[in-house]
Amino acid sequence: MSYTMKEARAMLAQKPKYSLGFFPTPLHRLDRLSEELGVELYMKRDDFTGRNLFGGNKIRKLEYLIGDALEKHAEYVFTYGATESNHAMQTAVACRKAGLKPVLYLTAVVPVDESDVRSNLLLDQVLGAEIHIVRMLEGETEDEADERGLQMAALRMQELEQEGHRCYEIPMGGANAVGSAGFAEGFLELTEQMEALGKHADYIYHATGTAGTMAGLAAGRKLIGSSTEVISVNVSKKDNSYLGRAAGLANEVLASLGVADLTVDAERDVAREGGFYLPGYEKPGKESTEAIKYLAREEGLFIDPVYSGKAFAALLSHIRSGRIRPGSTVVFWHTGGATALFAEQEIVGDLSCALIYDR
């Protein structure tokens, strides 16, 4: 069983929500690449979600998360990420719009040069967020550093609560049932846009980190019984339990909507591509660097080296290898984050070329 678009929209409308973005985000055909690659290639522009030039897909989640925080009368909002986290920056933006105080615990996967703060971390400072940098200890993994950040944040929340301030915690990437509902809605939005064009998407490709976007899309797809195949491209190393966790989160989204007769299955309903994250999180590879240049030089569009660059590299590889059938209709979901093009050199990678000096 599945639900109509009207029924699905009505379910989502019951959840607390705070307006932050500009929806629906644009959807347009990439004409040159469609001709070159032999597919109908569209781009979903969640880099245009707002509230400013540095928008991104997390705004969809934050509309529901901030709505929930306001309903619970929060004053402070805590969240987590790497120092150049798009999610953390967009959370700070959302908090300022809603009159809340953002507190960020950021793991320095790439060491911070305090004399040359860049990109999202600079924006966090401009926004006046309370920023705590979690320096990685010798021999410590990223996950271990993240866990220390959670522990430090718990102490800070306890301190604020004892002073009479109410705190609200958003997990890394906004990946919980509240936030991921934003991408269930996003799937409905895209489906409506494709129908208006008289098209059906055979595939959706997007970058995935914490699985929040992945889970929301899976929930939306299941809700309306869509046959579109969603390919989630890992931007960091994930273990074999990742698909199960994503499916579990998708089912939490469905349960939060009051849906008891539908279930997202890890083996049947979610798919990931894990071969394009190397050399690691916030570390660009040759394929993603070439994908960024190719899209820029063929369509004049920018994607970032941390997330969408890796996802677009996977998409190109799948088209060229025939995994995506010629003539298919494919949507690439641009999740934003182009600020990473102005981050530290270790994140940006080898995107520059030699300059010509005329005499």
Secondary structure, 3 states (H helix, E strand, C coil): CCCCHHHHHHHHHCCCCCCCCCCCCCEEECHHHHHHHCCEEEEEEHHHCCCCCCCECHHHHHHHHHHHHHHCCCCEEEEEEECCCHHHHHHHHHHHHHCCEEEEEEECCCCCCCCCCCHHHHHHHHCCCEEEEECCCCCCCHHHHHHHHHHHHHHHHHHHHHCCCCEEECCHHHCCHHHHHHHHHHHHHHHHHHHHCCCCCCEEEEEECCCHHHHHHHHHHHHHCCCCEEEEEECCCCCCCHHHHHHHHHHHHHHHCCCCCCCCCHHHHCEEECCCCCCECCECCHHHHHHHHHHHHHHCCCCCCCCHHHHHHHHHHHHHHCCCCCCCEEEEEECECHHHHHCCHHHHCCCCCCCCCCC
